[in-house]
């Protein structure tokens, strides 16, 4: 009987960790999407019309993912967090592209002005 108790503790801990493992996956996607949304926002995606649209989509997908996660639909939440991350990364890239184009235009004007 004394060996059964440690065995039960080990099995119980293993099951608890397995359960946490499935919820950790959406947590990683949640953190990744939050970071991407924050980065796009900080760079000024809202000031670029095309980037602002993708940032808005990222926010909407993030909100839907949170709702799915609360309903214990982890696979759906994971996919939506990933989509939010990708849309936020696209918003970030579009913002940087616009900023680079503006800087290039300004440099060309300085060069053209005698």
C-alpha positions in Angstrom: 0.0 0.0 0.0 2.8 2.5 0.7 4.1 2.3 -2.9 0.6 3.1 -4.3 0.5 6.5 -2.8 3.7 7.9 -4.4 2.6 6.2 -7.7 -0.8 8.0 -7.5 1.0 11.3 -6.8 3.3 10.9 -9.8 0.4 9.9 -12.1 -1.7 12.8 -10.8 1.1 15.2 -11.4 1.7 13.9 -14.9 -2.0 14.3 -15.8 -2.0 17.8 -14.4 1.0 18.7 -16.5 -0.5 17.1 -19.6 -3.6 19.2 -19.0 -1.5 22.4 -18.6 0.4 21.6 -21.8 -2.7 21.9 -23.9 -3.6 25.3 -22.5 0.0 26.5 -22.8 -0.1 26.3 -26.5 -2.8 29.1 -26.8 -0.9 31.0 -24.1 2.1 31.2 -26.4 0.0 32.3 -29.3 -1.7 34.8 -27.1 1.7 36.3 -26.0 3.0 36.3 -29.6 -0.1 38.0 -31.0 -0.1 40.6 -28.1 3.6 41.4 -28.9 2.9 41.8 -32.6 -0.1 44.0 -32.0 1.8 46.1 -29.6 4.8 46.5 -32.0 2.5 47.5 -34.9 0.7 50.0 -32.6 4.0 51.5 -31.3 5.4 52.0 -34.8 2.2 54.0 -35.8 0.2 51.5 -37.9 -2.9 53.5 -37.2 -1.5 56.4 -39.2 -1.2 54.2 -42.4 -4.6 53.4 -43.8 -3.7 50.0 -45.2 -1.7 49.0 -42.0 -4.6 50.4 -39.8 -7.0 47.9 -41.5 -4.7 45.0 -40.7 -4.2 46.2 -37.2 -7.9 46.4 -36.7 -8.3 42.9 -38.0 -5.6 41.7 -35.6 -7.5 43.3 -32.7 -10.7 41.6 -33.8 -9.1 38.2 -34.2 -7.4 38.6 -30.9 -10.7 39.4 -29.2 -12.4 36.4 -30.8 -9.5 34.1 -29.8 -9.9 35.2 -26.2 -13.6 34.4 -26.3 -12.8 31.0 -27.9 -10.3 30.3 -25.2 -12.8 31.1 -22.4 -15.2 28.6 -24.1 -12.4 26.0 -23.9 -12.1 25.9 -27.7 -8.3 25.9 -27.6 -7.7 24.8 -31.2 -9.9 27.6 -32.5 -8.3 30.1 -30.1 -4.8 29.0 -31.2 -5.7 29.5 -34.9 -7.2 33.0 -34.3 -4.2 34.1 -32.1 -2.0 33.1 -35.0 -4.1 35.0 -37.5 -4.0 38.0 -35.2 -0.2 37.8 -35.0 0.1 37.6 -38.8 -2.2 40.5 -39.4 -0.3 42.6 -36.9 3.0 41.6 -38.4 1.6 42.7 -41.8 0.5 46.0 -40.3 4.0 46.5 -38.9 5.6 45.7 -42.3 3.3 48.0 -44.2 4.0 50.8 -41.7 7.7 50.4 -42.0 7.4 50.3 -45.8 5.5 53.6 -45.8 8.0 55.2 -43.4 10.9 54.0 -45.5 9.2 55.4 -48.7 8.7 58.8 -46.9 12.3 58.9 -45.8 13.5 58.1 -49.3 11.3 60.8 -50.8 12.7 63.3 -48.2 16.3 62.3 -49.0 15.6 62.6 -52.8 14.2 66.1 -52.2 17.3 67.1 -50.2 19.6 65.8 -53.0 17.6 67.6 -55.7 17.6 70.9 -53.9 20.8 72.8 -54.7 
